[in-house]
């Protein structure tokens, strides 16, 4: 029985590289001079701190440009609203999204069922596994899932015959 997994994974080394490049550019650019703008990677995402909100948003733009240049989809990041800090500065938390949420995984499974193909699909943690006897049916499932508007960057991995 042939199968494959639908996943949404982030290449962390590319994010780290983009973060390093953005940090380097921010330290060198004149418009960021004396704004105390920093980018830090933490357990909950990337934190951008600056002395003003517009500089924090500009730093976010620099980070997004570097991510795009490193071929990391912007669908993987979720910038939160700017928050004021105690010293009068601003902080923006950029969450890095990895895996398929349960609600979106259910939409994928339901779309596969509605297509009435001879395959089985099931949710496994943060991914969806699709199994079927016919390889052509699995390829139709891949085409179907690519057409769905989920707001996720999806990869199709572990294809087994």
MDTraj code that builds the backbone (N, CA, C; nanometers):
import mdtraj as md
import numpy as np

residues = "UNK UNK UNK UNK UNK UNK UNK UNK UNK UNK UNK UNK UNK UNK UNK UNK UNK UNK UNK UNK UNK UNK UNK UNK UNK UNK UNK UNK UNK UNK UNK UNK UNK UNK UNK UNK UNK UNK UNK UNK UNK UNK UNK UNK UNK UNK UNK UNK UNK UNK UNK UNK UNK UNK UNK UNK UNK UNK UNK UNK UNK UNK UNK UNK UNK UNK UNK UNK UNK UNK UNK UNK UNK UNK UNK UNK UNK UNK UNK UNK UNK UNK UNK UNK UNK UNK UNK UNK UNK UNK UNK UNK UNK UNK UNK UNK UNK UNK UNK UNK UNK UNK UNK UNK UNK UNK UNK UNK UNK UNK UNK UNK UNK UNK UNK UNK UNK UNK UNK UNK UNK UNK UNK UNK UNK UNK UNK UNK UNK UNK UNK UNK UNK UNK UNK UNK UNK UNK UNK UNK UNK UNK UNK UNK UNK UNK UNK UNK UNK UNK UNK UNK UNK UNK UNK UNK UNK UNK UNK UNK UNK".split()
xyz = np.array([
    [0.0849, -0.1184, 0.0000],
    [0.0000, 0.0000, 0.0000],
    [0.0893, 0.1246, 0.0000],
    [0.0694, 0.2112, -0.0946],
    [0.1494, 0.3328, -0.1071],
    [0.0993, 0.4389, -0.0098],
    [0.1902, 0.5242, 0.0349],
    [0.1507, 0.6297, 0.1285],
    [0.2473, 0.7476, 0.1190],
    [0.2030, 0.8609, 0.1720],
    [0.2892, 0.9782, 0.1877],
    [0.2333, 1.0633, 0.3010],
    [0.3148, 1.1566, 0.3481],
    [0.2752, 1.2460, 0.4566],
    [0.2666, 1.3887, 0.4045],
    [0.1665, 1.4621, 0.4529],
    [0.1541, 1.6049, 0.4249],
    [0.2008, 1.6768, 0.5507],
    [0.3059, 1.7575, 0.5385],
    [0.3631, 1.8258, 0.6547],
    [0.3847, 1.9732, 0.6231],
    [0.4105, 2.0498, 0.7272],
    [0.4486, 2.1906, 0.7126],
    [0.5697, 2.2123, 0.8025],
    [0.6885, 2.1945, 0.7451],
    [0.8121, 2.2047, 0.8229],
    [0.8895, 2.3297, 0.7846],
    [0.9624, 2.3797, 0.8826],
    [1.0458, 2.4982, 0.8645],
    [1.1914, 2.4540, 0.8625],
    [1.2686, 2.5143, 0.7750],
    [1.4126, 2.4886, 0.7745],
    [1.4764, 2.5870, 0.8726],
    [1.5029, 2.5392, 0.9952],
    [1.5508, 2.6265, 1.1029],
    [1.6861, 2.6862, 1.0732],
    [1.7716, 2.6123, 1.0044],
    [1.9037, 2.6693, 0.9742],
    [1.8912, 2.7882, 0.8802],
    [1.7935, 2.7856, 0.7907],
    [1.7725, 2.9003, 0.7020],
    [1.7179, 3.0203, 0.7800],
    [1.6312, 2.9936, 0.8782],
    [1.5802, 3.1020, 0.9622],
    [1.6941, 3.1630, 1.0436],
    [1.7809, 3.0786, 1.0978],
    [1.8964, 3.1297, 1.1730],
    [1.9881, 3.2127, 1.0842],
    [2.0096, 3.1670, 0.9600],
    [2.0932, 3.2427, 0.8672],
    [2.0298, 3.3777, 0.8343],
    [1.8988, 3.3782, 0.8083],
    [1.8291, 3.5039, 0.7780],
    [1.8330, 3.5973, 0.8981],
    [1.8195, 3.5423, 1.0185],
    [1.8256, 3.6221, 1.1407],
    [1.9641, 3.6858, 1.1562],
    [2.0673, 3.6088, 1.1285],
    [2.2035, 3.6630, 1.1345],
    [2.2267, 3.7728, 1.0330],
    [2.1767, 3.7529, 0.9101],
    [2.1923, 3.8541, 0.8064],
    [2.1150, 3.9811, 0.8416],
    [1.9931, 3.9646, 0.8939],
    [1.9131, 4.0818, 0.9313],
    [1.9790, 4.1578, 1.0461],
    [2.0327, 4.0869, 1.1438],
    [2.1011, 4.1512, 1.2556],
    [2.2218, 4.2304, 1.2060],
    [2.2968, 4.1715, 1.1143],
    [2.4149, 4.2387, 1.0596],
    [2.3745, 4.3657, 0.9849],
    [2.2686, 4.3562, 0.9042],
    [2.2244, 4.4739, 0.8290],
    [2.1755, 4.5844, 0.9222],
    [2.1030, 4.5465, 1.0281],
    [2.0495, 4.6463, 1.1217],
    [2.1627, 4.7179, 1.1954],
    [2.2689, 4.6444, 1.2302],
    [2.3807, 4.7091, 1.3000],
    [2.4575, 4.8028, 1.2078],
    [2.4528, 4.7789, 1.0775],
    [2.5289, 4.8603, 0.9840],
    [2.4507, 4.9775, 0.9261],
    [2.3196, 4.9698, 0.9260],
    [2.2417, 5.0753, 0.8606],
    [2.2340, 5.2014, 0.9451],
    [2.2417, 5.3138, 0.8771],
    [2.2426, 5.4437, 0.9446],
    [2.1090, 5.4753, 1.0116],
    [1.9967, 5.4366, 0.9498],
    [1.8663, 5.4695, 1.0070],
    [1.8360, 5.3906, 1.1339],
    [1.9150, 5.2878, 1.1652],
    [1.8971, 5.2136, 1.2898],
    [1.9981, 5.2567, 1.3972],
    [2.0793, 5.3561, 1.3669],
    [2.1809, 5.4015, 1.4615],
    [2.1132, 5.4638, 1.5844],
    [2.1581, 5.4270, 1.7024],
    [2.1076, 5.4773, 1.8312],
    [1.9605, 5.4446, 1.8562],
    [1.9084, 5.3382, 1.7950],
    [1.7696, 5.2971, 1.8209],
    [1.7642, 5.1728, 1.9091],
    [1.8804, 5.1152, 1.9394],
    [1.8899, 4.9959, 2.0233],
    [1.8016, 4.8835, 1.9695],
    [1.8010, 4.8645, 1.8387],
    [1.7203, 4.7604, 1.7753],
    [1.7942, 4.6280, 1.7803],
    [1.7254, 4.5248, 1.8313],
    [1.7846, 4.3912, 1.8401],
    [1.6854, 4.2871, 1.7916],
    [1.7392, 4.1757, 1.7423],
    [1.6597, 4.0600, 1.7039],
    [1.7123, 3.9408, 1.7824],
    [1.6224, 3.8682, 1.8494],
    [1.6629, 3.7525, 1.9294],
    [1.5713, 3.6361, 1.8993],
    [1.6301, 3.5174, 1.8905],
    [1.5493, 3.3966, 1.8740],
    [1.5304, 3.3323, 2.0104],
    [1.4045, 3.3112, 2.0471],
    [1.3719, 3.2480, 2.1740],
    [1.2884, 3.1229, 2.1520],
    [1.2397, 3.0667, 2.2608],
    [1.1602, 2.9447, 2.2501],
    [1.0228, 2.9702, 2.1877],
    [0.9697, 3.0906, 2.2026],
    [0.8371, 3.1210, 2.1494],
    [0.8424, 3.1892, 2.0131],
    [0.9600, 3.2194, 1.9611],
    [0.9728, 3.2823, 1.8297],
    [1.0879, 3.3806, 1.8270],
    [1.0778, 3.4778, 1.7375],
    [1.1806, 3.5801, 1.7228],
    [1.1275, 3.7093, 1.7829],
    [1.2047, 3.7704, 1.8709],
    [1.1641, 3.8948, 1.9355],
    [1.2438, 4.0099, 1.8769],
    [1.1713, 4.1122, 1.8328],
    [1.2339, 4.2335, 1.7799],
    [1.2102, 4.3435, 1.8812],
    [1.3175, 4.4052, 1.9302],
    [1.3065, 4.5157, 2.0264],
    [1.3694, 4.6399, 1.9659],
    [1.3043, 4.7542, 1.9905],
    [1.3582, 4.8806, 1.9411],
    [1.3063, 4.9938, 2.0274],
    [1.3675, 5.1117, 2.0121],
    [1.3267, 5.2269, 2.0926],
    [1.1999, 5.2920, 2.0394],
    [1.1610, 5.2628, 1.9141],
    [1.0374, 5.3196, 1.8602],
    [0.9646, 5.2145, 1.7765],
    [0.8350, 5.2343, 1.7623],
    [0.7533, 5.1361, 1.6907],
    [0.7883, 5.1301, 1.5425],
    [0.8144, 5.2450, 1.4814],
    [0.8441, 5.2440, 1.3378],
    [0.9771, 5.1744, 1.3079],
    [1.0757, 5.1858, 1.3977],
    [1.2029, 5.1157, 1.3788],
    [1.1847, 4.9652, 1.3979],
    [1.0971, 4.9248, 1.4902],
    [1.0697, 4.7822, 1.5100],
    [1.0023, 4.7241, 1.3861],
    [0.9085, 4.8009, 1.3276],
    [0.8425, 4.7544, 1.2051],
    [0.9405, 4.7498, 1.0886],
    [1.0328, 4.8441, 1.0831],
    [1.1350, 4.8434, 0.9783],
    [1.2272, 4.7227, 0.9943],
    [1.2588, 4.6876, 1.1187],
    [1.3423, 4.5696, 1.1442],
    [1.2678, 4.4425, 1.1026],
    [1.1366, 4.4393, 1.1241],
    [1.0548, 4.3265, 1.0800],
    [1.0597, 4.3141, 0.9276],
    [1.0533, 4.4257, 0.8589],
    [1.0617, 4.4255, 0.7125],
    [1.1968, 4.3723, 0.6661],
    [1.3037, 4.4130, 0.7339],
    [1.4376, 4.3641, 0.6995],
    [1.4434, 4.2127, 0.7192],
    [1.3884, 4.1635, 0.8300],
    [1.3874, 4.0195, 0.8572],
    [1.3087, 3.9452, 0.7494],
    [1.1930, 3.9988, 0.7111],
    [1.1120, 3.9335, 0.6073],
    [1.1863, 3.9286, 0.4741],
    [1.2566, 4.0363, 0.4400],
    [1.3343, 4.0377, 0.3156],
    [1.4419, 3.9297, 0.3178],
    [1.5075, 3.9141, 0.4307],
    [1.6132, 3.8132, 0.4409],
    [1.5554, 3.6727, 0.4351],
    [1.4379, 3.6514, 0.4952],
    [1.3736, 3.5202, 0.4890],
    [1.3368, 3.4853, 0.3452],
    [1.2824, 3.5817, 0.2722],
    [1.2447, 3.5576, 0.1329],
    [1.3691, 3.5272, 0.0501],
    [1.4762, 3.6005, 0.0743],
    [1.6000, 3.5782, 0.0006],
    [1.6570, 3.4388, 0.0279],
    [1.6330, 3.3855, 0.1492],
    [1.6805, 3.2514, 0.1858],
    [1.5784, 3.1443, 0.1488],
    [1.4735, 3.1828, 0.0760],
    [1.3689, 3.0921, 0.0279],
    [1.2887, 3.0274, 0.1408],
    [1.2643, 3.1047, 0.2470],
    [1.1743, 3.0615, 0.3541],
    [1.0428, 3.1353, 0.3318],
    [0.9353, 3.0606, 0.3211],
    [0.8051, 3.1209, 0.2926],
    [0.7600, 3.2081, 0.4098],
    [0.6996, 3.3224, 0.3788],
    [0.6469, 3.4099, 0.4839],
    [0.5207, 3.3527, 0.5474],
    [0.4686, 3.2431, 0.4920],
    [0.3548, 3.1752, 0.5542],
    [0.3965, 3.1068, 0.6843],
    [0.5271, 3.0879, 0.7025],
    [0.5771, 3.0236, 0.8243],
    [0.5888, 3.1200, 0.9426],
    [0.5777, 3.2505, 0.9172],
    [0.5912, 3.3445, 1.0287],
    [0.4603, 3.4169, 1.0528],
    [0.4378, 3.4510, 1.1796],
    [0.3162, 3.5201, 1.2217],
    [0.3557, 3.6362, 1.3128],
    [0.3761, 3.7575, 1.2564],
    [0.4125, 3.8709, 1.3412],
    [0.2937, 3.9149, 1.4271],
    [0.3186, 3.9333, 1.5549],
    [0.2146, 3.9791, 1.6463],
    [0.2103, 4.1322, 1.6452],
    [0.1124, 4.1889, 1.7143],
    [0.1013, 4.3348, 1.7220],
    [0.2142, 4.3904, 1.8089],
    [0.2630, 4.5092, 1.7753],
    [0.3691, 4.5704, 1.8568],
    [0.3201, 4.5982, 1.9991],
    [0.4051, 4.5713, 2.0961],
    [0.3735, 4.5948, 2.2366],
    [0.4720, 4.6965, 2.2931],
    [0.4219, 4.7817, 2.3790],
    [0.5094, 4.8790, 2.4457],
    [0.5869, 4.8084, 2.5564],
    [0.7140, 4.8465, 2.5725],
    [0.7948, 4.7905, 2.6807],
    [0.8052, 4.8925, 2.7931],
    [0.8626, 4.8523, 2.9026],
    [0.8706, 4.9390, 3.0197],
    [0.9560, 5.0625, 3.0001],
    [1.0552, 5.0557, 2.9121],
    [1.1464, 5.1680, 2.8928],
    [1.0995, 5.2644, 2.7841],
    [0.9772, 5.2495, 2.7393],
    [0.9261, 5.3372, 2.6345],
    [0.9543, 5.2863, 2.4948],
    [1.0099, 5.1677, 2.4843],
    [1.0400, 5.1093, 2.3538],
    [0.9246, 5.0228, 2.3051],
    [0.9522, 4.9446, 2.2028],
    [0.8521, 4.8578, 2.1426],
    [0.9103, 4.7193, 2.1204],
    [0.8235, 4.6189, 2.1352],
    [0.8639, 4.4803, 2.1131],
    [0.7625, 4.4151, 2.0197],
    [0.8130, 4.3420, 1.9213],
    [0.7278, 4.2651, 1.8306],
    [0.7721, 4.1194, 1.8392],
    [0.6765, 4.0320, 1.8682],
    [0.7035, 3.8890, 1.8704],
    [0.6629, 3.8309, 1.7355],
    [0.7553, 3.7598, 1.6721],
    [0.7287, 3.6945, 1.5443],
    [0.7275, 3.5445, 1.5713],
    [0.6087, 3.4848, 1.5684],
    [0.5974, 3.3410, 1.5921],
    [0.6319, 3.2661, 1.4645],
    [0.7032, 3.1552, 1.4816],
    [0.7383, 3.0693, 1.3689],
    [0.6420, 2.9513, 1.3709],
    [0.5640, 2.9373, 1.2634],
    [0.4611, 2.8344, 1.2557],
    [0.5183, 2.7086, 1.1918],
    [0.5030, 2.5979, 1.2636],
    [0.5499, 2.4702, 1.2112],
    [0.4454, 2.3648, 1.2425],
    [0.4199, 2.2781, 1.1478],
    [0.3190, 2.1745, 1.1654],
    [0.1824, 2.2222, 1.1172],
    [0.0922, 2.1270, 1.1016],
    [-0.0429, 2.1571, 1.0552],
    [-0.1345, 2.1554, 1.1771],
    [-0.2038, 2.2661, 1.2011],
    [-0.2972, 2.2732, 1.3134],
    [-0.4115, 2.1752, 1.2905],
    [-0.4754, 2.1317, 1.3992],
    [-0.5812, 2.0324, 1.3919],
    [-0.6959, 2.0768, 1.3027],
    [-0.7345, 2.2034, 1.3138],
    [-0.8463, 2.2547, 1.2342],
    [-0.8149, 2.2479, 1.0841],
    [-0.6946, 2.2875, 1.0454],
    [-0.6569, 2.2842, 0.9039],
    [-0.6357, 2.1411, 0.8566],
    [-0.5875, 2.0539, 0.9451],
    [-0.5721, 1.9130, 0.9095],
    [-0.7082, 1.8494, 0.8830],
    [-0.8087, 1.8884, 0.9610],
    [-0.9450, 1.8371, 0.9383],
    [-0.9983, 1.8829, 0.8030],
    [-0.9668, 2.0067, 0.7642],
    [-1.0097, 2.0567, 0.6328],
    [-0.9460, 1.9755, 0.5208],
    [-0.8190, 1.9405, 0.5379],
    [-0.7500, 1.8603, 0.4372],
    [-0.8153, 1.7225, 0.4255],
    [-0.8383, 1.6585, 0.5396],
    [-0.8991, 1.5250, 0.5411],
    [-1.0388, 1.5301, 0.4797],
    [-1.1168, 1.6320, 0.5140],
    [-1.2525, 1.6443, 0.4607],
    [-1.2505, 1.6657, 0.3094],
    [-1.1573, 1.7462, 0.2590],
    [-1.1472, 1.7689, 0.1153],
    [-1.1110, 1.6398, 0.0418],
    [-1.0248, 1.5586, 0.1042],
    [-0.9875, 1.4307, 0.0432],
    [-1.1081, 1.3371, 0.0399],
    [-1.1860, 1.3343, 0.1485],
    [-1.3064, 1.2505, 0.1526],
    [-1.4098, 1.2970, 0.0508],
    [-1.4259, 1.4288, 0.0380],
    [-1.5235, 1.4832, -0.0566],
    [-1.4861, 1.4520, -0.2017],
    [-1.3586, 1.4320, -0.2291],
    [-1.3142, 1.4008, -0.3652],
    [-1.3480, 1.2572, -0.4039],
    [-1.3854, 1.1748, -0.3053],
    [-1.4257, 1.0356, -0.3273],
    [-1.3192, 0.9532, -0.3998],
    [-1.1947, 0.9751, -0.3637],
    [-1.0856, 0.8943, -0.4155],
    [-1.0681, 0.7721, -0.3263],
    [-1.0080, 0.6666, -0.3806],
    [-0.9914, 0.5438, -0.3039],
    [-0.8627, 0.5506, -0.2207],
    [-0.8636, 0.6422, -0.1233],
    [-0.7504, 0.6592, -0.0329],
    [-0.8034, 0.6796, 0.1094],
    [-0.7186, 0.6529, 0.2061],
    [-0.7506, 0.6808, 0.3455],
    [-0.6560, 0.7899, 0.3938],
    [-0.7113, 0.8815, 0.4714],
    [-0.6276, 0.9870, 0.5272],
    [-0.6526, 0.9950, 0.6765],
    [-0.5478, 1.0218, 0.7497],
    [-0.5611, 1.0315, 0.8950],
    [-0.4648, 1.1356, 0.9488],
    [-0.5071, 1.1997, 1.0578],
    [-0.4253, 1.3029, 1.1222],
    [-0.3328, 1.2343, 1.2217],
    [-0.2033, 1.2637, 1.2109],
    [-0.1042, 1.2104, 1.3053],
    [-0.0233, 1.3272, 1.3585],
    [-0.0494, 1.3655, 1.4826],
    [0.0148, 1.4794, 1.5480],
    [0.0031, 1.6042, 1.4615],
    [0.1127, 1.6522, 1.4034],
    [0.1100, 1.7757, 1.3257],
    [0.1228, 1.7495, 1.1758],
    [0.0796, 1.6313, 1.1314],
    [0.0855, 1.5973, 0.9904],
    [-0.0352, 1.5130, 0.9512],
    [-0.0536, 1.4950, 0.8213],
    [-0.1630, 1.4132, 0.7696],
    [-0.1008, 1.3030, 0.6849],
    [-0.1368, 1.1775, 0.7132],
    [-0.0877, 1.0641, 0.6354],
    [-0.1972, 1.0195, 0.5403],
    [-0.1591, 0.9956, 0.4159],
    [-0.2525, 0.9510, 0.3129],
    [-0.2034, 0.8172, 0.2602],
    [-0.2950, 0.7168, 0.2560],
    [-0.2606, 0.5833, 0.2068],
    [-0.3579, 0.5424, 0.0983],
    [-0.3082, 0.4700, 0.0005],
    [-0.3935, 0.4197, -0.1067],
    [-0.3214, 0.3124, -0.1847],
    [-0.3984, 0.2309, -0.2563],
    [-0.3387, 0.1228, -0.3342],
    [-0.2807, 0.1742, -0.4648],
    [-0.3440, 0.2763, -0.5203],
    [-0.3067, 0.3246, -0.6522],
    [-0.2226, 0.4516, -0.6404],
    [-0.1070, 0.4501, -0.7033],
    [-0.0180, 0.5661, -0.6996],
    [-0.0815, 0.6887, -0.7658],
    [-0.1605, 0.6662, -0.8699],
    [-0.2269, 0.7772, -0.9392],
    [-0.3245, 0.8505, -0.8474],
    [-0.3943, 0.7747, -0.7626],
    [-0.4861, 0.8375, -0.6667],
    [-0.4098, 0.9281, -0.5701],
    [-0.2926, 0.8837, -0.5277],
    [-0.2120, 0.9654, -0.4368],
    [-0.1660, 1.0935, -0.5054],
    [-0.1322, 1.0842, -0.6322],
    [-0.0923, 1.2038, -0.7054],
    [-0.2093, 1.2995, -0.7231],
    [-0.3299, 1.2454, -0.7379],
    [-0.4490, 1.3306, -0.7444],
    [-0.4735, 1.4005, -0.6110],
    [-0.4456, 1.3309, -0.5015],
    [-0.4603, 1.3914, -0.3684],
    [-0.3620, 1.5070, -0.3527],
    [-0.2387, 1.4885, -0.3983],
    [-0.1391, 1.5961, -0.3898],
    [-0.1871, 1.7177, -0.4679],
    [-0.2373, 1.6967, -0.5880],
    [-0.2877, 1.8072, -0.6695],
    [-0.4069, 1.8746, -0.6015],
    [-0.4935, 1.7958, -0.5407],
    [-0.6114, 1.8493, -0.4711],
    [-0.5704, 1.9362, -0.3523],
    [-0.4763, 1.8875, -0.2724],
    [-0.4341, 1.9602, -0.1521],
    [-0.3609, 2.0887, -0.1899],
    [-0.2868, 2.0872, -0.2996],
    [-0.2173, 2.2089, -0.3437],
    [-0.3152, 2.3193, -0.3815],
    [-0.4340, 2.2817, -0.4296],
    [-0.5337, 2.3804, -0.4694],
    [-0.6072, 2.4418, -0.3506],
    [-0.6032, 2.3755, -0.2348],
    [-0.6723, 2.4274, -0.1166],
    [-0.6075, 2.5563, -0.0686],
    [-0.6885, 2.6513, -0.0259],
    [-0.6380, 2.7774, 0.0294],
    [-0.6347, 2.7659, 0.1818],
    [-0.5214, 2.7222, 0.2352],
    [-0.5091, 2.7021, 0.3798],
    [-0.4201, 2.8055, 0.4467],
    [-0.3426, 2.8795, 0.3692],
    [-0.2497, 2.9743, 0.4289],
    [-0.1280, 2.9063, 0.4893],
    [-0.0981, 2.7853, 0.4433],
    [0.0165, 2.7090, 0.4928],
    [0.1089, 2.6748, 0.3772],
    [0.2352, 2.6625, 0.4084],
    [0.3335, 2.6115, 0.3133],
    [0.3436, 2.4616, 0.3399],
    [0.2973, 2.3800, 0.2461],
    [0.2913, 2.2352, 0.2674],
    [0.3993, 2.1639, 0.1878],
    [0.4505, 2.0544, 0.2462],
    [0.5429, 1.9668, 0.1767],
    [0.4840, 1.8255, 0.1787],
    [0.5174, 1.7487, 0.0767],
    [0.4711, 1.6104, 0.0654],
    [0.5937, 1.5210, 0.0758],
    [0.6039, 1.4465, 0.1857],
    [0.7258, 1.3698, 0.2152],
    [0.6911, 1.2243, 0.2420],
    [0.7968, 1.1411, 0.2559],
    [0.7867, 0.9992, 0.2884],
    [0.7005, 0.9232, 0.1890],
    [0.7166, 0.9521, 0.0620],
    [0.6388, 0.8800, -0.0397],
    [0.6911, 0.7378, -0.0484],
    [0.6037, 0.6404, -0.0196],
    [0.6438, 0.4992, -0.0211],
    [0.5506, 0.4236, -0.1138],
    [0.6085, 0.3318, -0.1893],
    [0.5295, 0.2489, -0.2791],
    [0.4946, 0.1173, -0.2168],
])
top = md.Topology()
chain = top.add_chain()
for i, resn in enumerate(residues, 1):
    res = top.add_residue(resn, chain, resSeq=i)
    for name in ("N", "CA", "C"):
        top.add_atom(name, md.element.get_by_symbol(name[0]), res)
traj = md.Trajectory(xyz[None], top)
